Amino acid sequence: MELTVRAEMVASVHSIVAQVGDAVVAGDTLVILESMKMEIPVLAEADGKVGEISVQPGDVVREGDILVILL
């Protein structure tokens, strides 16, 4: 089962915590976004393996943009 992790707001990508191939559990931080000088962690919603990271630090994302795909 594939799970798509999406941005919930307009923000810039501050850093990528997870790497492709990492095993993650629900609640693990995958990406850290920055909006209005606040850092917002994006968490895994379920257990899985990081299959793809669709953003890089410095990217600006909009609400609904794909950040990570978990397998």
mmCIF file as Biopython writes it, N, C-alpha, C and O atoms, coordinates in Angstrom:
data_model
#
loop_
_atom_site.group_PDB
_atom_site.id
_atom_site.type_symbol
_atom_site.label_atom_id
_atom_site.label_alt_id
_atom_site.label_comp_id
_atom_site.label_asym_id
_atom_site.label_entity_id
_atom_site.label_seq_id
_atom_site.pdbx_PDB_ins_code
_atom_site.Cartn_x
_atom_site.Cartn_y
_atom_site.Cartn_z
_atom_site.occupancy
_atom_site.B_iso_or_equiv
_atom_site.auth_seq_id
_atom_site.auth_asym_id
_atom_site.pdbx_PDB_model_num
ATOM 1   N N  . MET A ? 1  ? 0.840  -1.182 0.000  1.0 0.0 1  A 1 
ATOM 2   C CA . MET A ? 1  ? 0.000  0.000  0.000  1.0 0.0 1  A 1 
ATOM 3   C C  . MET A ? 1  ? 0.882  1.242  0.000  1.0 0.0 1  A 1 
ATOM 4   O O  . MET A ? 1  ? 1.837  1.343  0.771  1.0 0.0 1  A 1 
ATOM 5   N N  . GLU A ? 2  ? 0.554  2.165  -0.860 1.0 0.0 2  A 1 
ATOM 6   C CA . GLU A ? 2  ? 1.329  3.396  -0.989 1.0 0.0 2  A 1 
ATOM 7   C C  . GLU A ? 2  ? 0.596  4.524  -0.280 1.0 0.0 2  A 1 
ATOM 8   O O  . GLU A ? 2  ? -0.615 4.678  -0.441 1.0 0.0 2  A 1 
ATOM 9   N N  . LEU A ? 3  ? 1.325  5.317  0.507  1.0 0.0 3  A 1 
ATOM 10  C CA . LEU A ? 3  ? 0.748  6.451  1.222  1.0 0.0 3  A 1 
ATOM 11  C C  . LEU A ? 3  ? 1.464  7.719  0.785  1.0 0.0 3  A 1 
ATOM 12  O O  . LEU A ? 3  ? 2.688  7.811  0.873  1.0 0.0 3  A 1 
ATOM 13  N N  . THR A ? 4  ? 0.701  8.691  0.316  1.0 0.0 4  A 1 
ATOM 14  C CA . THR A ? 4  ? 1.270  9.958  -0.128 1.0 0.0 4  A 1 
ATOM 15  C C  . THR A ? 4  ? 1.187  10.968 1.007  1.0 0.0 4  A 1 
ATOM 16  O O  . THR A ? 4  ? 0.104  11.223 1.533  1.0 0.0 4  A 1 
ATOM 17  N N  . VAL A ? 5  ? 2.317  11.542 1.386  1.0 0.0 5  A 1 
ATOM 18  C CA . VAL A ? 5  ? 2.364  12.569 2.423  1.0 0.0 5  A 1 
ATOM 19  C C  . VAL A ? 5  ? 2.405  13.916 1.709  1.0 0.0 5  A 1 
ATOM 20  O O  . VAL A ? 5  ? 3.303  14.176 0.907  1.0 0.0 5  A 1 
ATOM 21  N N  . ARG A ? 6  ? 1.431  14.768 2.006  1.0 0.0 6  A 1 
ATOM 22  C CA . ARG A ? 6  ? 1.290  16.050 1.303  1.0 0.0 6  A 1 
ATOM 23  C C  . ARG A ? 6  ? 1.465  17.231 2.248  1.0 0.0 6  A 1 
ATOM 24  O O  . ARG A ? 6  ? 1.272  17.118 3.459  1.0 0.0 6  A 1 
ATOM 25  N N  . ALA A ? 7  ? 1.834  18.365 1.665  1.0 0.0 7  A 1 
ATOM 26  C CA . ALA A ? 7  ? 1.941  19.605 2.436  1.0 0.0 7  A 1 
ATOM 27  C C  . ALA A ? 7  ? 0.548  20.073 2.834  1.0 0.0 7  A 1 
ATOM 28  O O  . ALA A ? 7  ? -0.398 19.985 2.051  1.0 0.0 7  A 1 
ATOM 29  N N  . GLU A ? 8  ? 0.437  20.566 4.050  1.0 0.0 8  A 1 
ATOM 30  C CA . GLU A ? 8  ? -0.850 21.057 4.543  1.0 0.0 8  A 1 
ATOM 31  C C  . GLU A ? 8  ? -0.968 22.571 4.445  1.0 0.0 8  A 1 
ATOM 32  O O  . GLU A ? 8  ? -2.003 23.143 4.786  1.0 0.0 8  A 1 
ATOM 33  N N  . MET A ? 9  ? 0.097  23.220 3.977  1.0 0.0 9  A 1 
ATOM 34  C CA . MET A ? 9  ? 0.092  24.684 3.894  1.0 0.0 9  A 1 
ATOM 35  C C  . MET A ? 9  ? 1.174  25.140 2.917  1.0 0.0 9  A 1 
ATOM 36  O O  . MET A ? 9  ? 2.022  24.352 2.499  1.0 0.0 9  A 1 
ATOM 37  N N  . VAL A ? 10 ? 1.132  26.402 2.568  1.0 0.0 10 A 1 
ATOM 38  C CA . VAL A ? 10 ? 2.216  26.997 1.782  1.0 0.0 10 A 1 
ATOM 39  C C  . VAL A ? 10 ? 3.396  27.197 2.732  1.0 0.0 10 A 1 
ATOM 40  O O  . VAL A ? 10 ? 3.251  27.790 3.801  1.0 0.0 10 A 1 
ATOM 41  N N  . ALA A ? 11 ? 4.548  26.703 2.336  1.0 0.0 11 A 1 
ATOM 42  C CA . ALA A ? 11 ? 5.741  26.792 3.185  1.0 0.0 11 A 1 
ATOM 43  C C  . ALA A ? 11 ? 6.972  26.534 2.334  1.0 0.0 11 A 1 
ATOM 44  O O  . ALA A ? 11 ? 6.871  26.139 1.173  1.0 0.0 11 A 1 
ATOM 45  N N  . SER A ? 12 ? 8.121  26.761 2.922  1.0 0.0 12 A 1 
ATOM 46  C CA . SER A ? 12 ? 9.363  26.372 2.254  1.0 0.0 12 A 1 
ATOM 47  C C  . SER A ? 12 ? 9.913  25.144 2.979  1.0 0.0 12 A 1 
ATOM 48  O O  . SER A ? 12 ? 9.685  24.959 4.174  1.0 0.0 12 A 1 
ATOM 49  N N  . VAL A ? 13 ? 10.632 24.321 2.245  1.0 0.0 13 A 1 
ATOM 50  C CA . VAL A ? 13 ? 11.217 23.114 2.818  1.0 0.0 13 A 1 
ATOM 51  C C  . VAL A ? 13 ? 12.493 23.517 3.542  1.0 0.0 13 A 1 
ATOM 52  O O  . VAL A ? 13 ? 13.458 23.955 2.916  1.0 0.0 13 A 1 
ATOM 53  N N  . HIS A ? 14 ? 12.495 23.370 4.846  1.0 0.0 14 A 1 
ATOM 54  C CA . HIS A ? 14 ? 13.655 23.721 5.663  1.0 0.0 14 A 1 
ATOM 55  C C  . HIS A ? 14 ? 14.704 22.619 5.605  1.0 0.0 14 A 1 
ATOM 56  O O  . HIS A ? 14 ? 15.882 22.883 5.363  1.0 0.0 14 A 1 
ATOM 57  N N  . SER A ? 15 ? 14.264 21.363 5.832  1.0 0.0 15 A 1 
ATOM 58  C CA . SER A ? 15 ? 15.204 20.243 5.785  1.0 0.0 15 A 1 
ATOM 59  C C  . SER A ? 15 ? 14.468 18.930 5.560  1.0 0.0 15 A 1 
ATOM 60  O O  . SER A ? 15 ? 13.267 18.815 5.805  1.0 0.0 15 A 1 
ATOM 61  N N  . ILE A ? 16 ? 15.215 17.958 5.092  1.0 0.0 16 A 1 
ATOM 62  C CA . ILE A ? 16 ? 14.708 16.605 4.870  1.0 0.0 16 A 1 
ATOM 63  C C  . ILE A ? 16 ? 15.329 15.727 5.950  1.0 0.0 16 A 1 
ATOM 64  O O  . ILE A ? 16 ? 16.553 15.650 6.059  1.0 0.0 16 A 1 
ATOM 65  N N  . VAL A ? 17 ? 14.504 15.072 6.741  1.0 0.0 17 A 1 
ATOM 66  C CA . VAL A ? 17 ? 15.000 14.238 7.833  1.0 0.0 17 A 1 
ATOM 67  C C  . VAL A ? 17 ? 15.155 12.791 7.374  1.0 0.0 17 A 1 
ATOM 68  O O  . VAL A ? 17 ? 16.162 12.147 7.670  1.0 0.0 17 A 1 
ATOM 69  N N  . ALA A ? 18 ? 14.172 12.287 6.661  1.0 0.0 18 A 1 
ATOM 70  C CA . ALA A ? 18 ? 14.181 10.898 6.205  1.0 0.0 18 A 1 
ATOM 71  C C  . ALA A ? 18 ? 14.961 10.767 4.898  1.0 0.0 18 A 1 
ATOM 72  O O  . ALA A ? 18 ? 15.171 11.746 4.183  1.0 0.0 18 A 1 
ATOM 73  N N  . GLN A ? 19 ? 15.378 9.555  4.605  1.0 0.0 19 A 1 
ATOM 74  C CA . GLN A ? 19 ? 16.046 9.257  3.343  1.0 0.0 19 A 1 
ATOM 75  C C  . GLN A ? 19 ? 15.320 8.111  2.666  1.0 0.0 19 A 1 
ATOM 76  O O  . GLN A ? 19 ? 14.690 7.286  3.328  1.0 0.0 19 A 1 
ATOM 77  N N  . VAL A ? 20 ? 15.410 8.063  1.342  1.0 0.0 20 A 1 
ATOM 78  C CA . VAL A ? 20 ? 14.800 6.970  0.597  1.0 0.0 20 A 1 
ATOM 79  C C  . VAL A ? 20 ? 15.356 5.653  1.124  1.0 0.0 20 A 1 
ATOM 80  O O  . VAL A ? 20 ? 16.565 5.485  1.281  1.0 0.0 20 A 1 
ATOM 81  N N  . GLY A ? 21 ? 14.445 4.728  1.393  1.0 0.0 21 A 1 
ATOM 82  C CA . GLY A ? 21 ? 14.833 3.423  1.916  1.0 0.0 21 A 1 
ATOM 83  C C  . GLY A ? 21 ? 14.692 3.305  3.417  1.0 0.0 21 A 1 
ATOM 84  O O  . GLY A ? 21 ? 14.713 2.196  3.950  1.0 0.0 21 A 1 
ATOM 85  N N  . ASP A ? 22 ? 14.546 4.436  4.121  1.0 0.0 22 A 1 
ATOM 86  C CA . ASP A ? 22 ? 14.382 4.395  5.575  1.0 0.0 22 A 1 
ATOM 87  C C  . ASP A ? 22 ? 13.072 3.729  5.959  1.0 0.0 22 A 1 
ATOM 88  O O  . ASP A ? 22 ? 12.044 3.965  5.324  1.0 0.0 22 A 1 
ATOM 89  N N  . ALA A ? 23 ? 13.101 2.902  6.987  1.0 0.0 23 A 1 
ATOM 90  C CA . ALA A ? 23 ? 11.880 2.368  7.585  1.0 0.0 23 A 1 
ATOM 91  C C  . ALA A ? 23 ? 11.418 3.397  8.621  1.0 0.0 23 A 1 
ATOM 92  O O  . ALA A ? 23 ? 12.212 3.844  9.449  1.0 0.0 23 A 1 
ATOM 93  N N  . VAL A ? 24 ? 10.150 3.768  8.576  1.0 0.0 24 A 1 
ATOM 94  C CA . VAL A ? 24 ? 9.613  4.746  9.515  1.0 0.0 24 A 1 
ATOM 95  C C  . VAL A ? 24 ? 8.367  4.183  10.192 1.0 0.0 24 A 1 
ATOM 96  O O  . VAL A ? 24 ? 7.697  3.299  9.659  1.0 0.0 24 A 1 
ATOM 97  N N  . VAL A ? 25 ? 8.076  4.707  11.363 1.0 0.0 25 A 1 
ATOM 98  C CA . VAL A ? 25 ? 6.849  4.358  12.069 1.0 0.0 25 A 1 
ATOM 99  C C  . VAL A ? 25 ? 6.000  5.614  12.199 1.0 0.0 25 A 1 
ATOM 100 O O  . VAL A ? 25 ? 6.511  6.732  12.132 1.0 0.0 25 A 1 
ATOM 101 N N  . ALA A ? 26 ? 4.716  5.420  12.383 1.0 0.0 26 A 1 
ATOM 102 C CA . ALA A ? 26 ? 3.803  6.555  12.518 1.0 0.0 26 A 1 
ATOM 103 C C  . ALA A ? 26 ? 4.338  7.506  13.586 1.0 0.0 26 A 1 
ATOM 104 O O  . ALA A ? 26 ? 4.683  7.088  14.691 1.0 0.0 26 A 1 
ATOM 105 N N  . GLY A ? 27 ? 4.400  8.790  13.240 1.0 0.0 27 A 1 
ATOM 106 C CA . GLY A ? 27 ? 4.891  9.801  14.170 1.0 0.0 27 A 1 
ATOM 107 C C  . GLY A ? 27 ? 6.323  10.226 13.929 1.0 0.0 27 A 1 
ATOM 108 O O  . GLY A ? 27 ? 6.762  11.240 14.472 1.0 0.0 27 A 1 
ATOM 109 N N  . ASP A ? 28 ? 7.068  9.471  13.120 1.0 0.0 28 A 1 
ATOM 110 C CA . ASP A ? 28 ? 8.440  9.872  12.788 1.0 0.0 28 A 1 
ATOM 111 C C  . ASP A ? 28 ? 8.418  11.126 11.921 1.0 0.0 28 A 1 
ATOM 112 O O  . ASP A ? 28 ? 7.544  11.281 11.068 1.0 0.0 28 A 1 
ATOM 113 N N  . THR A ? 29 ? 9.376  12.015 12.138 1.0 0.0 29 A 1 
ATOM 114 C CA . THR A ? 29 ? 9.496  13.216 11.317 1.0 0.0 29 A 1 
ATOM 115 C C  . THR A ? 29 ? 10.137 12.857 9.987  1.0 0.0 29 A 1 
ATOM 116 O O  . THR A ? 29 ? 11.180 12.204 9.944  1.0 0.0 29 A 1 
ATOM 117 N N  . LEU A ? 30 ? 9.497  13.295 8.889  1.0 0.0 30 A 1 
ATOM 118 C CA . LEU A ? 30 ? 10.003 13.041 7.540  1.0 0.0 30 A 1 
ATOM 119 C C  . LEU A ? 30 ? 10.675 14.280 6.959  1.0 0.0 30 A 1 
ATOM 120 O O  . LEU A ? 30 ? 11.774 14.209 6.408  1.0 0.0 30 A 1 
ATOM 121 N N  . VAL A ? 31 ? 9.998  15.411 7.093  1.0 0.0 31 A 1 
ATOM 122 C CA . VAL A ? 31 ? 10.430 16.680 6.493  1.0 0.0 31 A 1 
ATOM 123 C C  . VAL A ? 31 ? 10.126 17.782 7.496  1.0 0.0 31 A 1 
ATOM 124 O O  . VAL A ? 31 ? 9.180  17.673 8.277  1.0 0.0 31 A 1 
ATOM 125 N N  . ILE A ? 32 ? 10.922 18.839 7.476  1.0 0.0 32 A 1 
ATOM 126 C CA . ILE A ? 32 ? 10.611 20.014 8.283  1.0 0.0 32 A 1 
ATOM 127 C C  . ILE A ? 32 ? 10.355 21.175 7.332  1.0 0.0 32 A 1 
ATOM 128 O O  . ILE A ? 32 ? 11.209 21.537 6.522  1.0 0.0 32 A 1 
ATOM 129 N N  . LEU A ? 33 ? 9.157  21.753 7.449  1.0 0.0 33 A 1 
ATOM 130 C CA . LEU A ? 33 ? 8.777  22.907 6.651  1.0 0.0 33 A 1 
ATOM 131 C C  . LEU A ? 33 ? 8.979  24.161 7.487  1.0 0.0 33 A 1 
ATOM 132 O O  . LEU A ? 33 ? 9.036  24.096 8.715  1.0 0.0 33 A 1 
ATOM 133 N N  . GLU A ? 34 ? 9.086  25.305 6.813  1.0 0.0 34 A 1 
ATOM 134 C CA . GLU A ? 34 ? 9.200  26.587 7.505  1.0 0.0 34 A 1 
ATOM 135 C C  . GLU A ? 34 ? 8.174  27.543 6.921  1.0 0.0 34 A 1 
ATOM 136 O O  . GLU A ? 34 ? 8.090  27.732 5.708  1.0 0.0 34 A 1 
ATOM 137 N N  . SER A ? 35 ? 7.404  28.136 7.811  1.0 0.0 35 A 1 
ATOM 138 C CA . SER A ? 35 ? 6.406  29.119 7.403  1.0 0.0 35 A 1 
ATOM 139 C C  . SER A ? 35 ? 6.339  30.201 8.475  1.0 0.0 35 A 1 
ATOM 140 O O  . SER A ? 35 ? 6.191  29.900 9.660  1.0 0.0 35 A 1 
ATOM 141 N N  . MET A ? 36 ? 6.447  31.429 8.068  1.0 0.0 36 A 1 
ATOM 142 C CA . MET A ? 36 ? 6.397  32.569 8.988  1.0 0.0 36 A 1 
ATOM 143 C C  . MET A ? 36 ? 7.391  32.397 10.147 1.0 0.0 36 A 1 
ATOM 144 O O  . MET A ? 36 ? 7.068  32.662 11.305 1.0 0.0 36 A 1 
ATOM 145 N N  . LYS A ? 37 ? 8.601  31.949 9.807  1.0 0.0 37 A 1 
ATOM 146 C CA . LYS A ? 37 ? 9.713  31.752 10.738 1.0 0.0 37 A 1 
ATOM 147 C C  . LYS A ? 37 ? 9.445  30.669 11.787 1.0 0.0 37 A 1 
ATOM 148 O O  . LYS A ? 37 ? 10.126 30.610 12.811 1.0 0.0 37 A 1 
ATOM 149 N N  . MET A ? 38 ? 8.462  29.823 11.531 1.0 0.0 38 A 1 
ATOM 150 C CA . MET A ? 38 ? 8.186  28.690 12.417 1.0 0.0 38 A 1 
ATOM 151 C C  . MET A ? 38 ? 8.541  27.400 11.688 1.0 0.0 38 A 1 
ATOM 152 O O  . MET A ? 38 ? 8.260  27.257 10.498 1.0 0.0 38 A 1 
ATOM 153 N N  . GLU A ? 39 ? 9.153  26.470 12.397 1.0 0.0 39 A 1 
ATOM 154 C CA . GLU A ? 39 ? 9.463  25.170 11.816 1.0 0.0 39 A 1 
ATOM 155 C C  . GLU A ? 39 ? 8.314  24.219 12.117 1.0 0.0 39 A 1 
ATOM 156 O O  . GLU A ? 39 ? 7.890  24.087 13.265 1.0 0.0 39 A 1 
ATOM 157 N N  . ILE A ? 40 ? 7.814  23.557 11.073 1.0 0.0 40 A 1 
ATOM 158 C CA . ILE A ? 40 ? 6.679  22.651 11.191 1.0 0.0 40 A 1 
ATOM 159 C C  . ILE A ? 40 ? 7.117  21.257 10.747 1.0 0.0 40 A 1 
ATOM 160 O O  . ILE A ? 40 ? 7.401  21.050 9.567  1.0 0.0 40 A 1 
ATOM 161 N N  . PRO A ? 41 ? 7.177  20.291 11.680 1.0 0.0 41 A 1 
ATOM 162 C CA . PRO A ? 41 ? 7.544  18.931 11.276 1.0 0.0 41 A 1 
ATOM 163 C C  . PRO A ? 41 ? 6.394  18.257 10.536 1.0 0.0 41 A 1 
ATOM 164 O O  . PRO A ? 41 ? 5.230  18.398 10.914 1.0 0.0 41 A 1 
ATOM 165 N N  . VAL A ? 42 ? 6.728  17.532 9.492  1.0 0.0 42 A 1 
ATOM 166 C CA . VAL A ? 42 ? 5.748  16.714 8.765  1.0 0.0 42 A 1 
ATOM 167 C C  . VAL A ? 42 ? 6.018  15.275 9.179  1.0 0.0 42 A 1 
ATOM 168 O O  . VAL A ? 42 ? 7.114  14.751 8.981  1.0 0.0 42 A 1 
ATOM 169 N N  . LEU A ? 43 ? 5.002  14.647 9.754  1.0 0.0 43 A 1 
ATOM 170 C CA . LEU A ? 43 ? 5.167  13.329 10.354 1.0 0.0 43 A 1 
ATOM 171 C C  . LEU A ? 43 ? 4.600  12.222 9.479  1.0 0.0 43 A 1 
ATOM 172 O O  . LEU A ? 43 ? 3.670  12.436 8.701  1.0 0.0 43 A 1 
ATOM 173 N N  . ALA A ? 44 ? 5.177  11.036 9.621  1.0 0.0 44 A 1 
ATOM 174 C CA . ALA A ? 44 ? 4.625  9.854  8.958  1.0 0.0 44 A 1 
ATOM 175 C C  . ALA A ? 44 ? 3.284  9.543  9.608  1.0 0.0 44 A 1 
ATOM 176 O O  . ALA A ? 44 ? 3.162  9.533  10.833 1.0 0.0 44 A 1 
ATOM 177 N N  . GLU A ? 45 ? 2.286  9.290  8.779  1.0 0.0 45 A 1 
ATOM 178 C CA . GLU A ? 45 ? 0.952  8.991  9.290  1.0 0.0 45 A 1 
ATOM 179 C C  . GLU A ? 45 ? 0.768  7.498  9.547  1.0 0.0 45 A 1 
ATOM 180 O O  . GLU A ? 45 ? -0.195 7.094  10.198 1.0 0.0 45 A 1 
ATOM 181 N N  . ALA A ? 46 ? 1.675  6.690  9.046  1.0 0.0 46 A 1 
ATOM 182 C CA . ALA A ? 46 ? 1.595  5.234  9.216  1.0 0.0 46 A 1 
ATOM 183 C C  . ALA A ? 46 ? 3.005  4.657  9.112  1.0 0.0 46 A 1 
ATOM 184 O O  . ALA A ? 46 ? 3.932  5.326  8.655  1.0 0.0 46 A 1 
ATOM 185 N N  . ASP A ? 47 ? 3.149  3.422  9.538  1.0 0.0 47 A 1 
ATOM 186 C CA . ASP A ? 47 ? 4.426  2.723  9.384  1.0 0.0 47 A 1 
ATOM 187 C C  . ASP A ? 47 ? 4.665  2.454  7.907  1.0 0.0 47 A 1 
ATOM 188 O O  . ASP A ? 47 ? 3.718  2.251  7.147  1.0 0.0 47 A 1 
ATOM 189 N N  . GLY A ? 48 ? 5.921  2.453  7.504  1.0 0.0 48 A 1 
ATOM 190 C CA . GLY A ? 48 ? 6.234  2.149  6.114  1.0 0.0 48 A 1 
ATOM 191 C C  . GLY A ? 48 ? 7.701  2.347  5.815  1.0 0.0 48 A 1 
ATOM 192 O O  . GLY A ? 48 ? 8.534  2.457  6.714  1.0 0.0 48 A 1 
ATOM 193 N N  . LYS A ? 49 ? 7.993  2.390  4.536  1.0 0.0 49 A 1 
ATOM 194 C CA . LYS A ? 49 ? 9.354  2.591  4.045  1.0 0.0 49 A 1 
ATOM 195 C C  . LYS A ? 49 ? 9.312  3.783  3.104  1.0 0.0 49 A 1 
ATOM 196 O O  . LYS A ? 49 ? 8.407  3.889  2.276  1.0 0.0 49 A 1 
ATOM 197 N N  . VAL A ? 50 ? 10.286 4.683  3.225  1.0 0.0 50 A 1 
ATOM 198 C CA . VAL A ? 50 ? 10.326 5.863  2.357  1.0 0.0 50 A 1 
ATOM 199 C C  . VAL A ? 50 ? 10.673 5.402  0.950  1.0 0.0 50 A 1 
ATOM 200 O O  . VAL A ? 50 ? 11.763 4.887  0.701  1.0 0.0 50 A 1 
ATOM 201 N N  . GLY A ? 51 ? 9.722  5.596  0.024  1.0 0.0 51 A 1 
ATOM 202 C CA . GLY A ? 51 ? 9.926  5.177  -1.354 1.0 0.0 51 A 1 
ATOM 203 C C  . GLY A ? 51 ? 10.416 6.294  -2.246 1.0 0.0 51 A 1 
ATOM 204 O O  . GLY A ? 51 ? 11.159 6.064  -3.200 1.0 0.0 51 A 1 
ATOM 205 N N  . GLU A ? 52 ? 9.992  7.522  -1.924 1.0 0.0 52 A 1 
ATOM 206 C CA . GLU A ? 52 ? 10.372 8.667  -2.755 1.0 0.0 52 A 1 
ATOM 207 C C  . GLU A ? 52 ? 10.254 9.944  -1.941 1.0 0.0 52 A 1 
ATOM 208 O O  . GLU A ? 52 ? 9.333  10.099 -1.139 1.0 0.0 52 A 1 
ATOM 209 N N  . ILE A ? 53 ? 11.193 10.857 -2.153 1.0 0.0 53 A 1 
ATOM 210 C CA . ILE A ? 53 ? 11.122 12.196 -1.568 1.0 0.0 53 A 1 
ATOM 211 C C  . ILE A ? 53 ? 11.029 13.156 -2.741 1.0 0.0 53 A 1 
ATOM 212 O O  . ILE A ? 53 ? 11.914 13.198 -3.595 1.0 0.0 53 A 1 
ATOM 213 N N  . SER A ? 54 ? 9.952  13.924 -2.774 1.0 0.0 54 A 1 
ATOM 214 C CA . SER A ? 54 ? 9.642  14.745 -3.946 1.0 0.0 54 A 1 
ATOM 215 C C  . SER A ? 54 ? 10.093 16.198 -3.830 1.0 0.0 54 A 1 
ATOM 216 O O  . SER A ? 54 ? 9.852  16.992 -4.740 1.0 0.0 54 A 1 
ATOM 217 N N  . VAL A ? 55 ? 10.747 16.559 -2.718 1.0 0.0 55 A 1 
ATOM 218 C CA . VAL A ? 55 ? 11.158 17.945 -2.504 1.0 0.0 55 A 1 
ATOM 219 C C  . VAL A ? 55 ? 12.611 17.993 -2.060 1.0 0.0 55 A 1 
ATOM 220 O O  . VAL A ? 55 ? 13.202 16.979 -1.690 1.0 0.0 55 A 1 
ATOM 221 N N  . GLN A ? 56 ? 13.171 19.198 -2.106 1.0 0.0 56 A 1 
ATOM 222 C CA . GLN A ? 56 ? 14.536 19.443 -1.659 1.0 0.0 56 A 1 
ATOM 223 C C  . GLN A ? 56 ? 14.518 20.673 -0.767 1.0 0.0 56 A 1 
ATOM 224 O O  . GLN A ? 56 ? 13.614 21.501 -0.883 1.0 0.0 56 A 1 
ATOM 225 N N  . PRO A ? 57 ? 15.502 20.811 0.125  1.0 0.0 57 A 1 
ATOM 226 C CA . PRO A ? 57 ? 15.574 22.016 0.948  1.0 0.0 57 A 1 
ATOM 227 C C  . PRO A ? 57 ? 15.571 23.265 0.068  1.0 0.0 57 A 1 
ATOM 228 O O  . PRO A ? 57 ? 16.265 23.335 -0.946 1.0 0.0 57 A 1 
ATOM 229 N N  . GLY A ? 58 ? 14.777 24.241 0.481  1.0 0.0 58 A 1 
ATOM 230 C CA . GLY A ? 58 ? 14.671 25.489 -0.268 1.0 0.0 58 A 1 
ATOM 231 C C  . GLY A ? 58 ? 13.471 25.542 -1.192 1.0 0.0 58 A 1 
ATOM 232 O O  . GLY A ? 58 ? 13.066 26.625 -1.614 1.0 0.0 58 A 1 
ATOM 233 N N  . ASP A ? 59 ? 12.890 24.382 -1.519 1.0 0.0 59 A 1 
ATOM 234 C CA . ASP A ? 59 ? 11.690 24.360 -2.364 1.0 0.0 59 A 1 
ATOM 235 C C  . ASP A ? 59 ? 10.530 25.046 -1.645 1.0 0.0 59 A 1 
ATOM 236 O O  . ASP A ? 59 ? 10.417 24.972 -0.422 1.0 0.0 59 A 1 
ATOM 237 N N  . VAL A ? 60 ? 9.689  25.699 -2.399 1.0 0.0 60 A 1 
ATOM 238 C CA . VAL A ? 60 ? 8.446  26.253 -1.860 1.0 0.0 60 A 1 
ATOM 239 C C  . VAL A ? 60 ? 7.330  25.312 -2.275 1.0 0.0 60 A 1 
ATOM 240 O O  . VAL A ? 60 ? 7.184  24.979 -3.452 1.0 0.0 60 A 1 
ATOM 241 N N  . VAL A ? 61 ? 6.543  24.887 -1.293 1.0 0.0 61 A 1 
ATOM 242 C CA . VAL A ? 61 ? 5.439  23.964 -1.561 1.0 0.0 61 A 1 
ATOM 243 C C  . VAL A ? 61 ? 4.111  24.651 -1.271 1.0 0.0 61 A 1 
ATOM 244 O O  . VAL A ? 61 ? 4.024  25.571 -0.457 1.0 0.0 61 A 1 
ATOM 245 N N  . ARG A ? 62 ? 3.095  24.180 -1.953 1.0 0.0 62 A 1 
ATOM 246 C CA . ARG A ? 62 ? 1.735  24.682 -1.741 1.0 0.0 62 A 1 
ATOM 247 C C  . ARG A ? 62 ? 0.914  23.591 -1.073 1.0 0.0 62 A 1 
ATOM 248 O O  . ARG A ? 62 ? 1.301  22.422 -1.076 1.0 0.0 62 A 1 
ATOM 249 N N  . GLU A ? 63 ? -0.197 23.969 -0.513 1.0 0.0 63 A 1 
ATOM 250 C CA . GLU A ? 63 ? -1.087 23.005 0.120  1.0 0.0 63 A 1 
ATOM 251 C C  . GLU A ? 63 ? -1.439 21.913 -0.884 1.0 0.0 63 A 1 
ATOM 252 O O  . GLU A ? 63 ? -1.878 22.208 -1.996 1.0 0.0 63 A 1 
ATOM 253 N N  . GLY A ? 64 ? -1.251 20.669 -0.502 1.0 0.0 64 A 1 
ATOM 254 C CA . GLY A ? 64 ? -1.572 19.542 -1.351 1.0 0.0 64 A 1 
ATOM 255 C C  . GLY A ? 64 ? -0.406 18.992 -2.150 1.0 0.0 64 A 1 
ATOM 256 O O  . GLY A ? 64 ? -0.516 17.907 -2.722 1.0 0.0 64 A 1 
ATOM 257 N N  . ASP A ? 65 ? 0.707  19.710 -2.206 1.0 0.0 65 A 1 
ATOM 258 C CA . ASP A ? 65 ? 1.875  19.195 -2.932 1.0 0.0 65 A 1 
ATOM 259 C C  . ASP A ? 65 ? 2.404  17.934 -2.265 1.0 0.0 65 A 1 
ATOM 260 O O  . ASP A ? 65 ? 2.395  17.825 -1.039 1.0 0.0 65 A 1 
ATOM 261 N N  . ILE A ? 66 ? 2.863  16.982 -3.071 1.0 0.0 66 A 1 
ATOM 262 C CA . ILE A ? 66 ? 3.424  15.738 -2.552 1.0 0.0 66 A 1 
ATOM 263 C C  . ILE A ? 66 ? 4.829  16.009 -2.003 1.0 0.0 66 A 1 
ATOM 264 O O  . ILE A ? 66 ? 5.674  16.604 -2.672 1.0 0.0 66 A 1 
ATOM 265 N N  . LEU A ? 67 ? 5.051  15.557 -0.770 1.0 0.0 67 A 1 
ATOM 266 C CA . LEU A ? 67 ? 6.361  15.685 -0.142 1.0 0.0 67 A 1 
ATOM 267 C C  . LEU A ? 67 ? 7.114  14.359 -0.162 1.0 0.0 67 A 1 
ATOM 268 O O  . LEU A ? 67 ? 8.269  14.289 -0.581 1.0 0.0 67 A 1 
ATOM 269 N N  . VAL A ? 68 ? 6.431  13.302 0.302  1.0 0.0 68 A 1 
ATOM 270 C CA . VAL A ? 68 ? 7.061  11.991 0.458  1.0 0.0 68 A 1 
ATOM 271 C C  . VAL A ? 68 ? 6.042  10.919 0.084  1.0 0.0 68 A 1 
ATOM 272 O O  . VAL A ? 68 ? 4.842  11.084 0.302  1.0 0.0 68 A 1 
ATOM 273 N N  . ILE A ? 69 ? 6.533  9.828  -0.477 1.0 0.0 69 A 1 
ATOM 274 C CA . ILE A ? 69 ? 5.680  8.659  -0.730 1.0 0.0 69 A 1 
ATOM 275 C C  . ILE A ? 69 ? 6.224  7.518  0.117  1.0 0.0 69 A 1 
ATOM 276 O O  . ILE A ? 69 ? 7.393  7.144  0.021  1.0 0.0 69 A 1 
ATOM 277 N N  . LEU A ? 70 ? 5.335  6.974  0.955  1.0 0.0 70 A 1 
ATOM 278 C CA . LEU A ? 70 ? 5.694  5.833  1.797  1.0 0.0 70 A 1 
ATOM 279 C C  . LEU A ? 70 ? 5.156  4.560  1.153  1.0 0.0 70 A 1 
ATOM 280 O O  . LEU A ? 70 ? 4.050  4.543  0.613  1.0 0.0 70 A 1 
ATOM 281 N N  . LEU A ? 71 ? 5.934  3.518  1.214  1.0 0.0 71 A 1 
ATOM 282 C CA . LEU A ? 71 ? 5.525  2.210  0.672  1.0 0.0 71 A 1 
ATOM 283 C C  . LEU A ? 71 ? 5.153  1.273  1.805  1.0 0.0 71 A 1 
ATOM 284 O O  . LEU A ? 71 ? 4.782  0.125  1.561  1.0 0.0 71 A 1 
#
